[in-house]
Amino acid sequence: MDQPPLDNVISHSVLIRVFEGVAVATKTGEAKKDLIVRFIHSREAPSRDVGSISEPSSPPCQGLSFLDWKAALSAGLDGDLRHLANITLAISFLREACRHNDAATPEDITQCWALIKAAMTSTELSGGRLTASRSAQGFLSVPLCSLIRDGNIDELFRLHVWLPDGNRGNPDLTLHSHQPFAESWVLAGEGTDHSYSVEPASDDEATHAEYALEWSDGASQSAAYKTQQKYSVIKNTGKLFRARHTASAPHTRNMTYSIPAAAFHRSQVAPDAFHATLFYFDARRGFVKDAGVLGPKNGDSFSQLREVAGTTPSALARMVDAVRAWGVLVEEGQKHAHRTDYEAALHCFARALTMCGSDSFPNPAGSRAIVLGELGNTYRRIGRYDEAIAFLEEAIQEMKPGLSQVELAGELGVIYRHMNRLGDASDAFEKQYVTAKHLEFDRETCRAVGNLGMVNYQLSNFDLATQQLLERVRRAQQLMEAIHPPRSNEDDRWLKKFNTWESIGLSRLSLCYYSQDRKQEAIETSRAALTIANASEDSTLKAMSRFFHGRALLLNGQQAEALGFFNDDAQGTCTPAIAFCKEPSDENRGYLRELVKANAKFDLVDDQSYTALDHAVFNGDKETEMIVLEGLANNNMGYRELFQEKIRAVLLRGKGDTLRDIREAYVRELSANQAKRNMFDALKVMRYIDFAEFGKLPRSSDGLAHEYAAMSHNMPVTYIVFFSYRWINRAPRARSPDDEHHTQYRRMIGAVEDFLLSHPSVDRTTLGIWMDFACVNQDNPDAGVAALPMIITQCDAIITLADDQYYERGWCCVEAIMAQTLRKSYGLHLWYEQVRDDHDRNGKWILKRAPEREDLGLENKLLTYKEDRPKVLFLERQSKLLG
C-alpha cells in the first residue's frame, strides 16, 4: 500500500465538508463559519481582495496539498479561525488517507496531531468550545468533528484518551460494536484490541445478551446520536448471543487500525497505563443500524454519565503530547542501543527520565520505571554493572508485579552472571523461568531458559545446559513463527529480537557441544548462529557470533580460518575483542585470553572510533585492561621480533644479495612460526610477463600472484618492483581500483618499460611485480595490510604513480614514508616516481628518481573509510622501525 505524501491534493469541497462537522463539535457560530468557508473558497484560484476577505476568481482549481493549505491557513487566518481551520485540515488529511486505503506515516500523524494539539491547547478555543466526556468503555473522548444524518453518525472524529486512573468502565459491558466503520491512529501508549465472533444462541449456550443504546443531550433521550451528551443508557433487548474470542492485536504509537461496522470487539488498556488515539467513524465505508452492545444475560439497563470533573480537553492534549514525546525518546534510545550506539541511547533515556519528573505527566512512576529499566539494560551492555544494578533495582521496586518486573529480574540475573555471582544468577533465572512459565509469558520463558543454560554451562553441567539451550532455540523459533509474516512495526521489532535470541542460543549451544567433544556440531551450530547474526543491525551480536564460530574452528585445528573471524571488524563496526571489552566478566575475560593466545588483533576500532582498550578503560575493569594490553604487546612483538631480530639484522649486515637474503629469512620465519604466519601475509608477487599479458589490473582472486617461496623453485623471480598508486575508481561497488580506461594499469606497464630501459641488468623474464590489488587477499586483507612494512622491505625498487592527488591520500603517503625511509637508511632500495613531463606538450608520463619530501605526515590526509585511520597511523609507526 502506497504511503500518502503530504503533498497529495486536498480539495476545497473536502475541507468545507469536514469544517461543517468541526463547527458542530466546537459550537462555532454562523458568522465565523462563513468567514472560514469564504477563505477556503478563496484558495481555489488566484484571488482578488474584497475588503479583508478574498473572493475567488474563476475557473476554480482542484485544491492544494496539505503543506500548501497549512501555509495558506497560517498566513491568512488568525486566532480561533486559524485553529478551527487547522483542525479541519488535519482531519481532512486523515479522512482522505482512510478513504483511499492509505496508511498514514508516522510523519503524517505527527504533522496532523501538531495542528490538533495546538488548537486544543489554545486560549481561543477554551471556555467550553471543546468538551471532554466519559465513555461507557472508560476512556475520555473529545469530539473534533461531528456530522449526523437522520439521527445517525455519518462522520465523527474524536480524540480518545485512557487515563492511568484505573477507570476502565463496567467490565461486563466492554464487548461492543459500532454502527459505522471506524479507523484509528494511535498517538501514544499501548492498548490491545480483542476481536470476537458473535452468533445467536439459546439460553444454555449464551454468554451475553444484546443491549440497545440511547443517548441524551439533556433535552431528549433517543437512539438518535447526540454530539454533546449528558449521559447514555443501554437496555436489555432479551436477545441472547454467544461470543467467542478470535484474535488480539496490540496497538502502539503511530499504528493505524480499522474496525468494520458491527464488528464486536473490546479495547484493553492496563489500569495504570496511558493510551490515546484519534478515532474516525465513517458511515460511507460501512453502516449497520442494529449494531449494539453485549452485556450480562440477566441485566436490565445501565447508564453512563458523560460529565468529567476536573479534566479539560486542553489538559488531555498536553498529556497526549508529553507521552507521545516521551515514547519517541524511549524508542529512539532503544534503536540506538540495538545499533550499539550506547552513548546516544543513554542520552535519549536520560531525557525521557527527566520528562517523568513533571507533576502533570500521567503515571510518572510507571513511565519512570520503564526508563530506569532501559538505563539498567544499557549500562549492563557497556559493562557498567554497579550503575546497571542500581537502576534495575530501583525500577523493580517502583514496578507493579507483572511481565516488566519479570524481564528486569532477568536482566539482574545476567549482571550477576557477568560478575561471576553464579549462585545469585541461577536463583534469579530460576525464579524468572518459573514465574514466566506460570504466567504464560512465553518471551520471558525463552530468555530465562537460555540464561539458565549459560549458568549451567559455567558450572560444567553440560548435559543440562545443552537441554536448556536447545529449549531456548526452539522457543525463539516458535515465537518467530507466531508473528511471521509481521503485520505491524511492533511485530517487526519483536521478530528481530527473537532472531537475536535464536542466534545467541545457537552460539552458546556450540560451547556445550565442544565441551562434549562434539566438534562438528559445534562448528555447524556456530555457523548457523553467525548466519542469523549477519542479518542483524547489532554489531556486538555480529562480533560475538564471529568469535564463537572462529573458536569452534580454532579448537578443530583450523587456525588460519579462525583468525579471519577474530580479526574481521565488519567494515569497522566491532571486533570480538571490542565486544567482550564492552561487557567485562570472568566469562568474557576468558574469551579475551583465548584471543590473545590466538594472536588476534587488539588495535582495530569500532564505528565510534574506540578500540578494545578504550572500552576496557571506560568500564574501569583493570583485569580486562591488562589482558588487552597483553594482546597489544603480542601484536607489536610480532613486528619487533620479525623485523628487528630477523630482517633488520640482514639489512645492517649488507653482504651479498641482501634483499634476496631478507626474502629467504622471511620465508623461513613464517614457515617456522604459526602465530606469525597467522599475523603476516607471505610475500606474493606476479611475474611481469604474466602481468603484461593480462591487460588490466588483476585481482587477488585471478591467481596471477604466487608465494615467493614457491616461485623461487618453479619460476624464479630475482628482482621485485613494488607499485604504490592511487585507487582512482570512485564508482559505487567498484570491482577494480582502476577506471574503465585501465589508466593505472597502462601507467604501470609504461613505468616498468622505462625502468627496464634504464636498468639493463634487470631481466624482464625474472622480474616480479608487487601490487596490492593482486597480491593482498581482497576478501580478507588484514594479514596483507599488517605485513606491508616487511613486504616493501623485500622489494628492490618502489615506483610511485604520482598525480595531483597522490600525496593527499593517507594510504599513498604511508607507502611513500616507507620508501623514503628505506632508501635513506640502507641505500639498497630504489624509489622512483612516474610524473608528467613538464616539457612535453602532451604531458606524457616519465620515470624519474623520487625527491626527498617533507610533506608526508598523515595529519589531515584523506581516507575513503574513516575506520582506516588507525591502520595507517599504526603502519606509520611501524615504518619508523625500518630506519
N, C-alpha and C positions, 0 to 999 in steps of 0.2 A: 504494500500500500504506500502510495507516494505521500511524502510529508508536505503539508500545506505551507508554502512560504509566506512570510509576512507581506510580500508584495502582490499576493493574489487580490484581484479586484473585488471590492465590496460595493454593491450598487446602492444608490440613494434610496431606492424603494425598500431594500432590506433594512437600512438604518431607520427609516421612518416607521416601518412596521415594528421593529424592536423598540423604538423610542415610545410608541404608544403604550407598550407594556411597562417600560421603565417609569413613565409618567404616572401610571396607576399605582405601582409599587411604592413610589416616592411621594405620592399625594401632590403632584405638581399641578399648578393652576393653568387655566387656559391661556393666559397671556404669555407665560413663559414657554408653554408648549408651542405656541405659534412662532415665537422668536427662534426656537431651535429648529422647527420644521422648515421655516423660511431659510435659515442658514444652511441647512443640509441641501435644500434645493439650489442654493446659490453656488454650491460647489459642482454643479452639473457641467458647467462650461465656463469659459471666460465671462466674467460678470461686470455689471456696471453698478456703481454705488447709487443708492437712493436713500439719502439721509444716513442713518447709522446701519441700515440693513441692506445687504446686497441682493439685487434681483437677478434671476438667471437670464442669460441670453439663450438663444436657440441656434442650432439644434442642441439638445442635451447630450452629454457624454454618458458612457455606461457606468461610471463610478470611479473610485480611487482605491489605491492599495491601503492596507492597514496603516502603514507608516506615513503615507501621504495624508490620509484622514487625520491621523494623530497630530501631524504638524499643522494642518489646517485648523483643527479644533483649538489647539494651543494658541495659535496666532489670532484667531477670530472671535473667541469666546472667553469670558471671564467668570469668576465666581462660581455660583451653583450651576449656571448654564453650561460651563465647560465640564464640570464634574458629571452632570447628568449625561452630557453628550459622550464623555469618555466611558461611562458605564455602558452606554448604548453601543459604542464601538467595540468594547471588549466582548460583550455578549454576542454581537453580530458576527464577530470573527469566529468564536467558538461554535455558534449556531451553524454557520456555513461549513465549518470543518466537519461537524457532526453529520450534516445532511449530505455531504459529499463522501462520507465514509473515510475521511482523512484523520489520521491520528495526530493530535496536536503535539508538537515537540516540547521538551522542557523550556526552551526559549520562548515558544509561543505562549505557554501557560504563564511564564514569568512576566512577559510583557502585558498580558491581559490582567493578571492579578495586580500588577503595579497600578494600573488605571483604576481598578475597582477599590483597592485599598486606599489610594489617595482620596477618592471620593467619600468613602465610608468614614474616614478619619478627619474630614474637613469640617470646619465650623459651619460652613454654608449649608451642609446637609444634616446638621444636628437639630435638636429640638423636635424630635418625633417624625421627621421626614422619612427615616428608615426605622423599622421596628423589628425586634427580636422576639420570637415566641418559642415555647417548648413543645416539641413534637411528642406524640404518644410513644415514639421509639426512644425518647430520652435526649435526643440531640436538640440543639438550638438552631433555628432557621431564621434567615433574614431574606425576605423576598426582594429581588432586584428587578424583576420583570414579570408582569402578570397579564396574560391575555386570556380572557374567559369568553366562551361562546356557548350560548344556550345553557348556562349554568355548569358547563364542563370545562375542564382545563384544555385550552388549545395550545398555549405555550406558557411555561412557568420556569423561571430561572431563580435559584436561591443559593445562598451560602449556608451550608450545613456544618455545624461545629459540635463535636462531642467534647465536653469539658472533663477534666480529670476529677470530677466531683462525686463519682460513684452513681450518679443518676443515669440509669440506662432504661428507664421506663418499666412498665409491668412485664416481667419475664414471660407471663402467659400470653402476651399479645404481640410478641415480636415477629411472628410469621405473618407476612402481609404481601400484597401485590399492589401495583399501580395501574390506574386506568390507561394513562398514556405510556408510550415508550419513554425510557429515561436514559440519559448519558451523564457520566460524572467524570470530573477531572480532579484528581487528588492534589490538594495543596500542601498538606502537612500530616505527619504522623502515619500510623498504620492501623488498618482495620481489616476484617475478613468478611467476605460475603459468602453466605451459605445458601445454596440453591436446593429447591425441593420439587418433587413431583407430587401433585395433589389430584385425588380422584374421589368421587362419591363413595360412601361406604355405609354399611349397616352399623347399628349401634355397637355391636360387639367388636367390629374391626375399626371403628372410627377413632381417630386420635384428636380431632378438633371439630368444632362447629364453625359455620360461616357467620360472620357479623357484618351488618350493613353500617355504613359510615355516613354521618351527617355533621355539618359544620354550622357554627353560629357566629355572627358578627356583632351580636348584642341586640340587633333589631329583629332578626328572624333566624330560625333553625330549619335546615332542609338538606337534601342531598346535593343541592347546588353549591359548587365550590366558592368559598369566600377568601379573598386575598388577605384581608385584615380580620383575623379570627380572635374571638374571645375564648371559645372552647370547642371541643369536638366530642361527639358521642357515638359509640358503636353499640348496636343491638343485635342479640342472637336471632338469626332467621330460622333456626331449627333445622337447617340443612347440615348433614354430617359428612365429614370428609376424612380420608386417611392421607396423611402427609409422610413422605419418605425422603430422607436426605439423599441428595445425588452428587453434590460437588461442593468444594470450598475453594475460594481463591483469595489470597492476600492482596491487599491494595495499599500501595505505598506512594510516596511523593512523586508527582509528575506522571503517574499512570493514568490511563483513560479506560473506562469500562462502561458497558451498557447493560440495561435490564429490559427485556421485551415487555410489552404490555401484558398485564395479567399474569406475569411470571411470579410465582411465590418464592420469596427469599427472606432472609433476615440478616441484618448487619451486626457484627460483633466487634466491639471496641473494649479493650480492657478497662475496668472501672477507674483505674488511676492513670489512664493514657489520654492524650490529646490527639484529636483527629479532625481534619477539616477537608471539605470538598466543595467544589462548585457543581451544582446539580441542575440538570435541564430536562424538563418534561416536554415532549414534543408529540402532540396527537397526530401530526401528519405522518409520522413513521409507525403509527400503530395506536389504536384506541379500543378498549374493551369496557363497555359501560358497566358490566356487572362485576368488575374486579373488586376484591374486598379484602377483609382481614379475617384471619383464623384465630379462634380463641378457645377457651375451655368449653367442653361439650355441655356442661350443666350451668354455665354462666347465663346472666340475664343481659345486663348492659353495663358499660363502663364509660366514664367521662374523663377528659383531659383538659385541664385549664391551660391556656396558652400563655398567660402572663408570666413574665420573667422578672423577678425583682433584682435590682442592683447590677444588671449586666446590660450594657449598651452595645449597639452594633459597632460603634467606634472602638470600644474596648475589645470586642471579639476580633475585629480586623487587625488590631495591633498584636493580639496574641497569635493569630494565624501567621502574621508576617514574622514575628520573632521565632516561632517554632520552625517555620519554613527556612529562615536564615540559619538557624541552629542545625537543622538537618543537612543543609548544604555543606556546612563546615565539617560535620561529622563524616559525611560521605566523601568529601574531598580528602580528609585525613585518612580514611580507610583506603582510598585509591592510592594515595602516596605511600602508605605502608605496604600495600600489595606490590607496588613497584620498588619497594625497599628504599624509598626516599624518606628516611625516618625523620630527618630534621624538619622537612616540610610537614610531615604528618603531625609531629609534636606541636608545631606552630598552630595548625588548624585546631587540634584538640584543646590547646590552651585557650584559644579564642572562644571556642564553644563552651568551655568550663566557665569562663567569665560571664557569658550570657546567662547562665543558670543562676547567677547571683542576684538578678533583678527580682524585686518583690512581685512585679506584675507578670513574670514568666510563669506559665502554667506548669504545675507539677515540677518545680525546680529540683526536688530531691531525687525523683526518678530519672530525670534527664541528667542530673549531675552524676548519678551512679553509673549511667551508661558511659559518660565521658571518662570517668575515673577508670572504668574497666578498659577502655581503649588506650588510655595512657599507660596503664599497667601492662597491657599486652605489648605495646610498642617499646616500652623500656625493657621488657623481658627480651625482645628480639634484638636489642642492641647490647644486651649483656649487663644492663644497669639493674641488677637484681634487687638491691636494697630499695631503690625507688619503686621498682615494679611491685614488690611485696606490699609496700606502704599504700600504694594506690589501690591495689586489688583488695586488700583487707578493708580499706575504707569503703570501697564500692560494695563489697559483700555485706558489710554492716548496714549500709543505707538501703539495700535492696530488699524487697519482699521475696519470700520463698518462691521459686519458680525456675523456669528454664535459664534465665540470665544468670541467676545465682549458681546454678549447676555448672554453666560454662566457665564462670570465673573461678570456681573451685578447681576446675581442671587446669586453668592457667596457673594457679598457685602450685598445683602438683608438678607442672612442667618446670617451674623455677626450683622447687625442692630437688627435682632430679638433676638439674644443671648444677646445683650446689652440693651434689652428692649426698643429700639427705634422703637416701633411698627408702628408708622406713617411712618417713613422713610422706614421701611421694606415693608410695604404694598405698598407704591409708587413704590419701586424698583421691587417688584414681579409683580405688575400690569403692569408695563412697559415691564418687561421681558415676561410676558404672551402674551400681545397684539402684541409685536414685533415678538416673536417666531411664534405665530399663523399666523400672516400676511405673514411672510417669509416661512411658512410651515416647520419650524424647529420642527419636532414632538418631538424630545428628550427634547428640552428645554421647549416646551409647557408642557410636562409631569412634569418636575421638577417645573416649575413655578406655576402650578395649585396646586401642593402639598404644596408648600411653602405658597401660599395664604390661603390654608385651615388651616394651623397651625396658621397663624396670626389671622385669624377669630376665631379660637378656643380660642386663648388667649384673644381676645376681646369679648368672650362669645357669638359670633354669631354662635351658634352650628348648626342650620339647614343649613346655607350657608357653614359652614366648612365641614359638612358631605357630601354635594353635591360635593364640590371641591375635597375632599379626595377620594370619590368614583370615580370621574373622573381620579384622579391620578392613582389609582389601575387599572382602565380599560385601560388607555393609556399605562401603563407599560406592561400589558398583551398583548396588540396589538403590541407593539414594539418587544416583545419576539417572538410572532407568526410570525412576518415578517422575522426573521432570524433563525428560527428553522426548521430543524436542522442546526447548524452553519457550514458554508462552508469554514471558514478560521479562523486563530488565532484571527483576528480582530473581527470577528463575535462572537467568543467565549468570548472575553473580554467584548464586549457590552452585551452579554447575561447575564453574571454575574452581570454587573452593573444594567441592567433592573430588574433582580431578587431582587437586593438590594432595588431599588426604590419601587418595589411592597411590599416588607416586611416593609419598613419604612411607606409607605402609610397605610398599614393594622394596624400597631401598633398605628399610630396617630388616625386612624379611631376608634379604641377601646376606646380612650379617649372621643371622641364625643358621642359614644354610651352610655358610663356610665353617662355622663353629661345629657343625655336624658332619664336616668333611664331604659336603655335597657341593663341590666346587662348580660344576657345570650349571647346576640350578642357581647358584649364587650369581654367576655371570649373566644368565638369561633373565633372572628376576631384576637385577640392577639395570640391565639394558632396557627392559620394559619400563622401569621407573624413569629412566632418562628420556625415553621417547615421549612419555607423557609430560615431563617437566619442560622439555624443549618448546612446547606449545604455550607455556605459561609466561606471564609478564614478570614473574617473581624471579629476579636474578639470583637471589640467595638459594632458592629452591633448585634452580638450574645448577648452580655451583656445587651444592652438596650432592646432587644426583650424579654429577660428573665424578665427584670423589668416590662415591660408593661403587660406581661401575669400574672406575680406574683401580680401586682397591681390589675388587674381585679379580680383575685381570692380573694385577701385580702378584697377588697370592697364588695365582695359577702360573707364575713364571713369565708372564708377558710384560716385561718391564718397560720396553720402549712404548708400547701402546698405552700402558698405564700413565706414563709421564705425559703423554699427549693430552690425556683428560685432566690431569692435575694442573697443567700449565695453560690450558685453554681458558682464556678470560672472556670468551663470548663477546668479542668486539668491545672490550674494555668496560664490562659491566660489573663482573665479580668473579673472583677465583675461589677455589675451595679454601685456600689459606685465609682469604679475607672473610669468607662466610663463617668459618669457625672462630675467627677472632671477634666477630660481631656478637657471638653468644658464648662467652667463655664458660667452660665447665670442665670437670675432670674427663668426661667422655670426649669432648671436643679437643681438649689438650692432648689426649691420646691420639686422636686423628692427626693433629698438627705434628706430633712427633713422628708419625708414620710418613708425613710429607717431607719432613727434614731428612729422614733416613733415605727417602727415595730421591733426594736432591731436587725436589720441586722448587719452583721459583717463588720467592717471597717479596720481590721488588715490583710486582705489577700493581696497577692501580684500578680502582672501580670507577663507576660513572660519575662519582663525586670527586674524583682525583685523590682519593685516600688509599693508602697502602694497608697491608695487614698490620704493620707496626703502628700506624696511625690509630686503627681501631683498637688494638690492644692497649695503647696508652690512654685513649679516650675512655675505655671501660675501667681503667685503673687496676688491671689484672697483671700483677708483676710476673707471675709464673708464665702466663701466656706471652708476655712481652719477652721474657728470656728465651722461650722456645723460638719465637720469631727471629730474635737476634742471632740465635744459633743457625737458623736457616739462612739468613742473610750472609753470615760469616762463611757458611758452606758454599754459597753461590760465589762469593768473592774469592774464596780459597781456590776454587776450581780455576779461576783466571790466574791467580798468583802462582799456583803450582805449575800450571801448564805453560804459562808464558815466561815467568821469571826463572823458573828452575830448568825448563827444557828449551824453549825457543830462544829466549834472550841469551842464554849461555852460548848457544851456537852462533848467534849474531855477533856477540862480542869476540868470539874466537876468530871469526873471519878467515878461516883457512879453507882451501879447496873450493868446491862448488857449494857455497854456504846455503843458498836458497834451496838447492836440492836436498842438502842435509837436513834443513828445517822441515821440509815436506816429509821426509822419511821418519824424522823424530816424532812428528805429529801423528803419523800413521801408527807408529809403534805405541805411543802413549794411549791413543783411543782404543787400540786393539787390546791393550793390557788392563784397561780400567773401564768397567761397565758404567760406573757413575758418570765419568767424564764423557763417555760415549752417549749417554742419555742427555747430557747438558749441551754438548757441542756437536755440530754437524761435521761430517767428514769433508775434506777438500774434494770438490767435484768440479770438473772442467769439461768443456767441449773441445773437440779438435776443430781448429779453424777451418779446415777444408769442408767439414760437415756443416759448420755454421754458415759458410759462404754459399753452400748449395741449398740451404733450407729456404731462403727467400724472404724471411721475416723473423721477428724476434720469437724464438721458441719458448714455450712454457716448460716448467719442470716436468709436467706430465707427458711431454712429447718425446722424452727419452734420449735427447742428444747428449745430456750431461752424464758423465760416469765418474765413479770414485777414482781419484788419482792412483790409489794403491793398485786397483785392477788394471788401469791403463798402462802402468809402468812396465807390465809384462806383455800384454797383448798388443797394445797400440800406443807406444811410449810418447809422452809429452815431455819435452825438455825445457820449454820456455812458456811462461804463462803471462798473459795480459789481462789485467783487471779493468773492467769498464765501470766508470761512475757517470751516471747520466740522470736526467730528469724524466719522470713519468709524465708524458705530455697528453695522454688521452684522458680527457675530463668527462667523457660520455658516461651517463649513469649505467651501472653494471658493465663497465668496460671489461672485455675479455683479454685485453693486452695493454701494456703501458705505452705502446706506440700508437700513432694515428693511422688513418686509413691509407696514407701515402707511404707508410713504412719509413718515415723520416729518420728516426733514431737508428733503425737497422742499417739504412743506407749510409748514414754518417759513420757508424762503426766499421762497416766494410771499407769505406774510404780512409778512415784513420789507420786501420791495420795495414792497408796497402802502402800508405805514406810511411808508416813505421818500418815496414819491411824494406822499402827503398833506402831509408836512412840507416838501416841496420842489416847489412847483407849477411852477417854471420848467423842471423836467426833463420832457421829452416821453417818454411811455411808448413811442411808436412808434419812437423813435430811441435807446431805452435798450438798452445791451448788458450782458450778464452774462458774467463770467469765473468758471468753476467747474472745478476740476481734473479731475474725472472726465470731463467733456465736452471740455475744451479742451487737455488733455495727452494725447498718444497713449498709451493704456494698454498697448499691445503693445510700445512702445519709448519709455519715458518719459524717458530721460536728458536729451535736449535741452530738454524742457519743464521738468524739475526745475532744470537748470542756469540757465535763463532766469528763474526765479521772481523774483529781486530786481528785474529790469528790467521784468517783466510787471506786478508790483504797483505800480511807479512810474508806469506809464502809465494806471492806473485812477484815476477821480475819487474814488471812495468805497470803503471797505473795511467790510464788515459781518461781524462775528463772531457765529456762532451759539453763544453761551456756554451751558454747562451745568456740572454738578458736576465733570465730569472734563476739561473742555476744557483748562484751564491745567496739567493734569498730563501732557499729551501733548507729545512733542518737536516733531512737525511743526506742531501748532497754535501752540506758543509761538514758533517761528521766524517764522511769519507775523505773529503779534502784535508781535514785536520790529520787524519791517519796518514795520508800520502805525504804530506809535508813533513810530519814528524819522522817518518821512516827515512825519507831522503836526507833530511838534515842530520839525523843521528848516526847513520851507519854508512851512507854513501853507496849502498848496494842496489837501491831501488831507483828506477827511473819514473819521473812523473811528467806527463805531457798534457797539454790542453789542445783540444781542437776548437779553433775560433774562426771567426770571419776574417778574411784578408781585407784590411782597410784600404789597400791599394788596388783592389780588383773591383771594377765597376759592378760586376755581377755578385760580388760578395761571396766568393767561393770559400769553402772550408779549407783551412790549412792546419797542420800539426806543428806545434812549437813547444819548447820547454816551458813548463808552468812556472810563473814567477812566485817569489815569496809573497804571502798575503798576510795582512794584519786584521782582516775583517771576517775571520772565520768563527768568532764566538757565536754561540747558539741562542743568545738572548734575542728575542723578537723575530727569530727565524720562523718561516711559515711551515705548517704541517697540515696535511689533509685531515688527519684524525687527531684530535686533542689528546687522546689516550696514548699516542706515540711519544709525547714529550718526555716522560720518564725514561723511555727506552733510549732515545737519542742522547739524553743527558747522561745516562749510565754509560753508553758507548763512548761519549766524550771523556768521561773519567777514565775508562779503560784505555783509551788511546794514549793517555799520559804514561801508561806503563810501557808503551812502545819505545819511548825515548831513553 
